[in-house]
Amino acid sequence: MKKSFAILFALILSQFQAQQNAYYQQAAQYKMDIDVNAEKFTYEGNQTLSYSNNSPDELNVVYFHLYWNAFKPNSMMDQRVGGQGKNGDSRLQKDGVSRLASIPKDQEGAQNIHWIKQNGKNVKFEIQETVMKVYLNESLKPNSKTTFTMEWDAVIPQQIRRSGRNNREGVDMTMSQWYPKIAEYDYDGWATFDYVGREFHAPFADFDVTIKINKDYVVGAGGTLLNPKEVKGYDPSANIKADKNKATWKWTAKNMLDFAWAADRDYSVESFDVPQGPKVFFVYQKNDKTKVWEEAQPLVTKYFQIMNSRFGKYAYPSYAFIQGGDGGMEYGMCTMILGESKNLEDLMGLMVHEGSHSWYQQMLATNEPLRPWMDEGFTSYAESIVMHQLFPPTDERPNPFVDKINAYRGIVQKGIEEPAVWLGDHHDNGTAYSFASYVKGELYLVQLGYIVGEQNLEKIMTEYFKEWSMKHPTDRDFLHIAQKISGMDLKWFHHYWINTTKTIDYGIKDVKYDAKSTTITLVNNSKIPMPIDFSVVTTDKKVVTYQIPMNMTRAWKEKDGYGDFKTEKYWPWTQKEYTITIPYAKSQLSLMGIDLSQRMADVNPADNFVDLK
């Protein structure tokens, strides 16, 4: 009996301890020396990596990403694109045929590992497509460090997606995801998704990077340049130091997920300071096709000021917008973007979106291959808010998200929607991935603001940044903060919106007018229940809103930035219809409707309003 009790007590204790484990995250320090052959588009690399195991687990293997191995015929990326046909990413295929299948042999991406050592001793490793598995000679115990050294050479691939040589705007080298990068390890295990086209994850790390390249090149990077007087482009009084016609660039960066750079002979470098930071660099080919960059400086300054005040202070000393890539892709302290925008608003839309990833991909470093909607969606939400301020619409709009809600309705009508919970690389349709991650991720926050009130949503976003900046939060962490601040149970909403493709569809079913009142019957025609803001506009232009809570939230919205309201009896989520009587005769009313703010993503808004004019 005593023995059984002891076993039971130990089991309970172990479960309690498992739930109480303190948050941890791994850390890395890279020192890299890179020697580039610009004529052949190759480079040689030497790397020392100090890796800290801050987890409670003993590690016997580690994993590295070798992303460039994807850029060749018959790679997993090529197979995935070919299998998806015309449903695949339009940048990776043309008319349903994978662009990777026709990469010439001499332009195939390659990261050739010569050797790896752990603490000075050779270790066994194996290459599994874009993932390298390393078997440790010495197990890495909890709260201990180890040092890896390695040597490799690489072929810079034809630019198909993000990285590579000679992009369509004539940039020589876009060097992103270019080095053997250690994978993230956390409570979910190793983040070792194969690279088949989507995005990335990594532990926070410090970088010390030395790049030797032809002295005529200008390098743009996400980091701090330590020797601007010895290289081209950054200091007008520079005295370029060259050895065998190569200049040496010395870069450093702290507490970032990655280090990216680009190089071109025709780059110009411009810089300016945002009040209270950061210092911003424009690195681009200055010509007739990039004229709008000259108009962007004041708007970029305003952009950082809005983000710093609304969502949290940018943590790094600088940020670089670099012409390179095949659209836009965010990295630590920089982004690679196409530079030849048609107008200022297009350029700023790209800069604002990619820059905002510094908040929701870098500082709040969620696992994007696992939860793409948390990065892309939250970034898109910030983009909509900022762009609404930088470029106020010429037509009157009830909120900054109207276009996104209409786009969401369109994808639902097409019948190709896929759940946002799916892994980023495992969506069957490229368009469905974009809507699940970008649009539904953004509307997650819009719907949340409708449920809890805009003031609470702002508090949630700032508390989320305050508590989880420079960490790796999950959706559970965000939801915990949302529930704590709002006082509401929101698990039902999270489940419906992220894990399913069920939709919202409320309507006005019936209206009965009496001498001094009006009775309205509302109906839920959908699968997602929601609290409802029902409003009337009187003939003297007064707006009166009635909040109809839903019992699953357990607490009700108390205020909302979109106007005052009166709270009615709750609507049980199992009940199809709801009746409300208001103290206005028909002659006193000009309009009545569900959600005059138009934030709720109702897929059929046609029956939401009654116009009595």
N, C-alpha and C positions, 0 to 999 in steps of 0.2 A: 504493500500500500504506500509506504513512504517513498519507495523507488518510483512508482507510477506518478505520485504527486510531484516528485522532483523533475521527472521528464516533462510533465505537463507545464510546470512552472518555467522550465528552461525554454520550452517551445513558445510560450506566451511572451517571455522576455525577448527572445530572438526576433519575434514578429514586431514587438514594440520598437526594438532597436533598429530594425530594418526600416520602419516608418520614420524614425527620428534621425537617420543619418544626416550629418551636416552636408550642405552643398559643397561640391568640389569641382575644380576644373584643371585640366592639364596645362602645362606651359612649355614653351620651347624658345630656344635662342639659336638663330641661324647666323653663321659667318660664311659668306660665299665669295669666291674669287672666280670671275667669269672672263674668258678671253674669246672675243667674237671675231670670226672671219666674215666680214661684211660682204665680201665678194661671193663667197660660196654659201652664205646664209647658214652657217653652222657656228657652234661655239663649244668650248671645253669648259667644264665646271669642276670645281673642288669645293666641298662643303663640310663644315663642322657643325654638328647639331647637338646642343645640350638639351636633353629632354627630361622633364620632371614628372614623375608619376605621383600625383596628388590624390589618387583614388585609393580606396581601401583594398584594392585587388592586386594580387601579384601577377605580373605580366610576363609571359614566356615568348610572345611574338609581338611585333609591331608591324604596322602597315604604312606604306607610302603610296601617294597618288602619282602616276606618270601620265598626265592627261594627253600629252602630244602623241602617245601611241595610238590614239583614236583616229588620227588623220591619215588613213591609208585605206585602200580597197580591202574589203572583206573584214574590216574591223567590226567590233560590236556596234559601233555607231553607224557604220555603213549598213550593216545588216538590219538595224532597227529602222533606219530611214527608208531602206528599200522595202521593208515589210509594211511600213505605213503608207507608202505610195503618196498619192496626192493629199492624204490626210496629215502627212508629216509636216515638220517645220519648213516653211517656204524658203528659208535661207539655206537649208540643207539639201533641198531637192528641187528639181525643175521638171515640171510635167510628170511628177511621180517617180522620177529617176534620181537616185542618190548622186549628189555632186562628188561625194567621196570616192565613188567607184572609178572615176576617171582622173584621179590625182596621178600625175606622172611619177615614175619610180624615184627620180632624183628630188622630188618635192614632197615625198611622204614624211610625215612627222615621225621622229624617233627620239627616244631618250635611252641611250645605251649605257647601262650601269657597268663600270669596269670592276669595281670592288666596293665592299662595305665593311667597316670594322666597328666593333663595339669595344670601347675602352682600349683601343689599340690592337684588338685581335679580330681576325677575319671571321665573318659570320656567313652562314648559308642564307641565300635568298632565292626566291622564285618569282618570275614575272607572270601575272595573270591578267593579260590584256593591259588595262590602264591602272592596275593595282599591283603593287609589289609587296610580297609577304616576306618578312625578315625574321628568322629564327634566332633568338637570343642565346648567346653562350652563357650569359649570366642573367638569371631571372631578375626582373625589375620589381623590387619589393615596394609595398606602399610607402609613400613619403620618402622616396629616394630618387636619385638622379643617375642618368647614364649619358655617355657621349658617343655619338655616331660620327664617323668620318666616311666620306665616300668620294669617289671620282667618277665622272661620267662625261660623255659628249652627246650633243644633240643636233638634230637637223630641224631647222625652223620650217614648219610645213607651209604648203600653199594655204593662203588664208581662205578658209571655208566658213569658220565660225569663231569669232572672237580673237583667236591667236593667229599669227602667221606672217608671211612675207607678202609684200607688194599688194596691199589691199586696193579696193576699187577706187579710192581717192588718191592713190599714189604714195602712201606711206610705206617706207621700206620694211620696218619690223614692228609688229605689235607683240610684245613679250608678256603675255599673261598666262598664268598657270603653267609656267615654263620650267620649273625646277622640281626635283623630287620633294614632294611636300608630305610631311607626316600627317596621318589621318587623325581625326578627333576620336578620343575615347571618353565615354561618360557612362552614366547609369544604364543607357541603352546598348552599351557595347561599342565596338569599333564602327565608325561611320565609313564604310568601304563600298559605297555604291559605285558601280562601274560608270565611267563617263560615256554617256550615249547622247549628249546634246544639251542637257539642262545645266544646273548650276552646282554650287560648291559649298563645302563646309570644312572647317579646320579649327585647331586650337589657337588661342591668342599666342602671339610670338613676338620676339624682338628680332630685328634684322640689321645686319652689318654686311653690306653688299658692295663689292668692288667690281667695276665693269671696265674692261679694256676693249676699246673699239676705235676704228678709224677716226682720226682727229677732226675730220670734217663733219662728223655727225653731231647732232644735238639730241640729248636724251631727256625725255620727260618721264617722271616717275612719281609714285606715291610714297613720299618720304622726304627727308631733309638732306639736301645736297651740302656736303661738308667742304668741298673745294671749288666753289663757283669761279674763282679767279684763275683756275688752271684748265678750264674746259670752255667749250664754245656755247654762247647763247645767253648766259645768265648775268654776266657782268661786262659792261662795255669796256672796262679797262683790263679785261682778262688777258693774261699771258699764257697761251695754251702750251702746256707741257706735253711733249710727245716723245715716245720711245718706240723706234721702228715704225713711225707714222701712226702710232696709236696713243690716244689720250686715255687717262685713267679717271674714271668717275667714282666718287666715294659717297655712298648713300647710307643713311641710317633711319630706322623707324622703330617705334616702341609700341608694344601691345596691340598689334594688328593681326588680322587673319591671314594676310598674304602680302606679297610685294610684287607689284607689276610695273612694267616700264615699256617705253616705245622709243624708237630711234629713227631719225630721218635727217638727211642733209639740209632739207629746206624748211625745217621748223623755225618759227619765231617764238620767242618767249616773252610774255607780258605778265606783270604781277601787280597786285594791288592789295591793300589791307582792308579787311572788314573791321569796323569798330568792335572792340572786344573779341576779335578773331573770327575766323582764321585768316592767314595770308593766302591769297588765291593766285594760282598760276594758270594762264592760258598758254598751252603749247600746241601750235597749229601752223599749217602752211598759209601764210598771209598772202592772199591773192583775190581776184575778183569774185571767186566762188565762195569766199569766206568773209565777205564784207560785214555781215551781220554780227560777227564776233565783236566788232568795234563798238557796237551799241549795247552789248550785253553787260558790261561792267557794272553800271549802277543797279541793274535789275538783279544781278548775282549778289551784290551787296545786300540789297533788300531781302532777297531770298534767305540768306544765312541769318539775317536779323529776325525774320519771321520764325524760322525753324528753331533758333536758339531760345526765343521767348515762348513759343507755343509747345514745343515738344522736348526740350532739354538742350543743354549747352553742348555744342560740338567739342569733342575732347582733344582733338589733335591740333598741332600748330599750323598746318597748312592743308590745302586741298588743290589738286591739279585737274583741270579739264584738258584732256589730251585728245587730239584728233587721231583716231586709230580705231580699229575694230570694224564691226559690220552693223552698226546701229548704236547700241549703247550697252555697256557692261561695267558694273561697279567693282572696284577693288579698294584695298586699303589706301585712304588718303588721295584717291584719284578715281577717275573714270575714263574709259576709252569710248569716244563717241564719233560718229560721222560728223564732219565739219561743214559740209556744203549744204546747209539748210536753206530752204527757199525764202524764209522770212524770220524775223526776230522771235515771234511767238513759237514757231516750230523748234528753233534752237533752244529757247528757254524751256520749253516743255521737256526736251531731252535732258538738258542740264539739271532741271529741277527734279525729275524722276530719278536720274542716276545719283545725283547728289544726296537725295533723301535716303538712298540705301545706306548712307553712312550711319544713319540712325537705326534702320531696321534690318540691316544685314551685317554691318560692322560692329557698332557699339552694342546693339541688342542682337547678339549673334545666334539667331535661331538656326536650326538645322534645316536649310532650305530644301535639299533633296527629299527630306522627310515631311516637312510642313511648308511647302512653297507659298501658301496663301498668307502665312504670317509675315513674310518678308515682302513679297510683291504686293499683297493687298494693303498692308499698313503703309507701305511706301506710296502706293497709288492714292490712298486717302490723303496723305500729307501733300502730294502733288496737286490734287484737286483743290485743296484749301488755298495753297500758295498761288496757283495759277489764277484762281478766282480773284485774288487780290492784285496780282501783277497785271492781269489783263481782264478788267471787269467786263462782263458780257454787255453787248449793246442792247439786248432784249432783257426784259425783266424776268428773273428766274427766282423760284421760291427757295432754292438752295444750290450749293455748288456741285451737287451730285446727280442732277436731273439726267444728264447725258448717259452716265454710267447705268442708271436704273433703266433707262430706255434700251440701252444695249443689252442688259441682262434679260429684259423681256423678249428681245429679239432672239437671243440664243435659246431661250426656253421654247419659243414657238417653233424653232428649227428642229427641236427634239434631239439635239446632240450633247446636251449638258451631261457632265460627269461630276461625281462628288469631289469637293475640295479636299477631302481627307486622303485622296489617292496620292501615292508617291509621285513626285514631279516627273520622273522619267517613264512612268508607267501608265500615263494617259494614252488612250488609243487614238485620240484625235488632237492635233496641234491646236486647233481653235478652241476645243473644249478645255485643254490645259490652260490656255490663256484666260479664258473666262472664269474657270474655277479658281485660279490663283490670283489673277489681277483684279477682276471685277467682283467676284463673290467675296474675295478677301477684303476688298475695300468696302463693299456693302455690308459685310459683317459689322464693321464699326458704325456705319450709317444706321443700320437697324438697331444696334446697341444704343446709340444716341437717342433714337426714337423711343426705346423702351425705358431707359434710365434717366433721360434728360440730358441735354447738351452740356450743362454745367458739370454734371457727374462724369460724363464721358471725358471732358477735358481733365478732370481730376484723375481719372483712371489712367489716361495716357501719360500724364506727368509723373504719377506715382510708379507706373510701370517702368518708365525710364530711370527714375531715381533708384528703384530697388534692384533693377536687373541690368543696368548699363555695365558694359564690359564683362558680361556673363553670357551664359547660353540658356535663355529662358525657353519654356515650352508653352503650348496653349493652356496647359493646366495652370501654369504660373500666372498667365495673364487673366484667366478666368477667376482665379482666387482673388486677385486684386479688384476685378470688376464687381464681384459679389461683396467683397468687404466694403468697398466705397458706396455702392448703391444700396446695400442691405437686402438685395434681392437674390432669389434663387434663379440662376441663369443657365443652369446645365441643360435644360430642355431646349433653349434657344441655340446654344452651341451645338448640341447634337443634331437638331434639324438642319441648321444652316451649313454645317461643315461635313457631316457624315452622310447626308442624304441629298437627293435632288427634289425633294418635296417643295411645294411652292405656297405662296401667300395669295389668297384671293377672297377678299371680303366684298360685300356689296350692300346696297340699299334695296331691300326686297319690297317694302310697302310703306306708304305714307298715308296717314289719316289726319284730316284737319277738323278741329272743333272750333267753337266760337272763340276760345281764349287759349287754346293749346294745340300742339301738333304731336302726334305719336308716330314714331319711326321704328320700323322693324328692320334690323340688320341681320345679315346672314353670312355664315362662314362657308364658302364653297370650296375651301382648300384643305390641305393636309397639315399646314403649319399654323398653329394658333398664335395670335398676337393680341396684346392690349391695343385698344383703338382710341384714337383722338377723333372725336366727331364734332364738327364745327358748324355753326350757322352764321350767315352774314345777314344782318337785318337791313331793312330798307333805309335806315339812317346810318348805314355803313359801319355798324358796330359788329365786331367779331366775337362770338361767344363759343368757347370750346369746352366740351365735356370729355373728360378722360374716363374711359371704361377699362378698368384694370382687368387682368387675367389672374385667376387664383393661383396659378403655378408660380408666379413671382413671389408670393407671400407678403410682399411689401409693395407699395405703389410709388410711382413717380410723384415727387413733390413739387418740382418746378422744371421748366424747360425754356431754353433760350428762344424758342419759337413762339412764345406767348403764354399768358396765364390760362388756367383752366379750372373747371369744377370737377371734382371726382365723384363718379357714380358708383353704384353697386358693381362688384366684379362680375365678369362673364366666365363661367366655368368652361374649361377647354373642351369638355365633352358635349357641350350644349351647342346645337347648330344655329339657333336664332337667339336674338336679344332685342328686347323692346325698350325704348326710352321715350319718355314724354317730356316735352319742353314747353315752357310757358309763353309761347309765341303763336299767334294766329297766322294763317297763310298770308294775310295782307301785310304782316310785319316782316316777312321773310323775302330775301332776294336770292339766296343760295344756301344750300346745305350740302355737307359732304364729309366723307371719311378722309382724314389726313390732308388738310389743306396745305401743310408744309411739303407734301409730296416726297417725304423721305421713305415711307414704307414701300418696299419692293413688291407691291401688288401686281400680279401678272396680268390682271384684267381690270384696269382702273375705269373702264367705260361706265360701269354701274355704281361708281363711288360717289356720284354727285347728282343733285337735282337742282336745276336752274329754274327759278320761278319768275324771272324777268319777263 
